[in-house]
Amino acid sequence: MRKPWLVPVTTRSSESGNKNEQPKQTEKNRPLAHEEAEQLVRDYLNIDSTTSNVFVKYDHDNERGHYVFQVYELVIDNYETKEGHTATIGWYAVDPVNKTVYDALGE
């Protein structure tokens, strides 16, 4: 009995015929910029950036590539000199692809 012939099948990944071309990113699957992720954290915690003394600051990317933000409050200790300190409220991470916010310390 003879073996059937195997014919390699190739497919085109794009109209241009370039097999190495990556699919174009749409708005839905485009990773967030740090500024967009910061706004997600603000929305998640209901922080009004115009009237609040609570700040959201990008700190680093974690081992999964998620953006980690420190959320802190500015506390004025001396109103005459305006000296004070910061008090960390929490650390939050954003998955830039799935656009989800979570407590980075409570993973």
C-alpha positions as CSV (number, residue, x, y, z in Angstrom):
1,M,0.0,0.0,0.0
2,R,1.4,3.4,-0.9
3,K,1.5,6.3,1.5
4,P,-0.4,9.4,0.5
5,W,1.5,12.4,-0.6
6,L,1.9,15.1,2.0
7,V,1.5,18.6,0.5
8,P,2.6,21.4,2.8
9,V,-0.2,24.0,3.2
10,T,0.7,27.6,3.7
11,T,-1.7,30.3,4.8
12,R,-1.4,34.0,4.4
13,S,-1.5,36.0,7.6
14,S,-2.3,39.3,5.9
15,E,-3.4,40.8,2.7
16,S,0.1,41.8,1.9
17,G,1.3,38.2,2.0
18,N,4.0,38.9,4.6
19,K,3.9,35.9,6.9
20,N,5.9,37.7,9.6
21,E,3.6,40.6,9.9
22,Q,1.9,41.0,13.3
23,P,-1.8,41.6,13.5
24,K,-2.7,45.3,14.1
25,Q,-3.6,46.3,17.6
26,T,-7.1,47.5,18.1
27,E,-8.1,49.9,20.8
28,K,-9.5,46.9,22.7
29,N,-6.3,44.9,22.9
30,R,-3.8,47.8,23.0
31,P,-1.9,47.8,26.3
32,L,-2.6,50.8,28.5
33,A,-0.1,53.6,29.0
34,H,0.9,54.4,32.5
35,E,-1.3,57.5,32.6
36,E,-4.3,55.5,31.5
37,A,-3.6,52.9,34.2
38,E,-3.3,55.7,36.8
39,Q,-6.7,56.9,35.8
40,L,-8.1,53.4,36.3
41,V,-6.7,53.3,39.8
42,R,-8.3,56.7,40.5
43,D,-11.6,55.5,39.2
44,Y,-11.3,52.2,41.2
45,L,-10.7,54.1,44.5
46,N,-13.1,57.1,43.7
47,I,-10.2,59.6,43.9
48,D,-11.1,63.0,42.6
49,S,-7.8,64.4,41.3
50,T,-9.1,68.1,41.4
51,T,-10.1,68.3,45.0
52,S,-8.3,65.4,46.8
53,N,-5.0,65.4,48.7
54,V,-4.7,61.7,47.8
55,F,-2.1,61.0,45.1
56,V,-1.5,58.1,42.7
57,K,2.1,57.6,41.5
58,Y,3.5,55.0,39.2
59,D,6.3,53.1,40.9
60,H,7.4,50.1,38.8
61,D,6.3,47.1,36.8
62,N,6.0,43.8,38.7
63,E,7.2,40.4,37.6
64,R,4.1,39.9,35.6
65,G,4.5,43.1,33.7
66,H,1.7,44.8,35.6
67,Y,2.0,48.5,36.5
68,V,2.3,49.1,40.3
69,F,1.1,52.4,41.8
70,Q,1.6,53.9,45.3
71,V,-1.6,55.6,46.5
72,Y,-0.8,58.1,49.3
73,E,-2.1,61.1,51.2
74,L,-0.2,64.3,51.8
75,V,-0.6,65.2,55.5
76,I,0.3,68.7,56.6
77,D,1.8,68.7,60.0
78,N,2.4,72.5,60.3
79,Y,0.1,74.8,58.5
80,E,2.3,77.8,59.0
81,T,5.4,76.2,57.4
82,K,3.3,73.8,55.2
83,E,5.7,71.0,56.3
84,G,4.2,67.5,56.4
85,H,4.6,63.9,55.4
86,T,3.1,61.3,53.2
87,A,1.0,58.4,54.4
88,T,0.7,55.4,52.1
89,I,-2.9,54.3,51.7
90,G,-2.0,51.2,49.6
91,W,-0.3,49.7,46.6
92,Y,-2.4,48.9,43.6
93,A,-1.5,47.1,40.3
94,V,-3.0,47.3,36.9
95,D,-2.9,44.7,34.2
96,P,-2.2,46.8,31.1
97,V,-3.8,44.3,28.7
98,N,-6.9,43.2,30.6
99,K,-7.3,46.6,32.2
100,T,-8.0,45.3,35.7
101,V,-7.0,46.9,39.0
102,Y,-6.2,44.9,42.1
103,D,-4.5,45.3,45.5
104,A,-0.8,44.6,44.8
105,L,-0.1,43.6,48.4
106,G,-3.1,41.3,48.6
107,E,-2.4,39.3,45.5
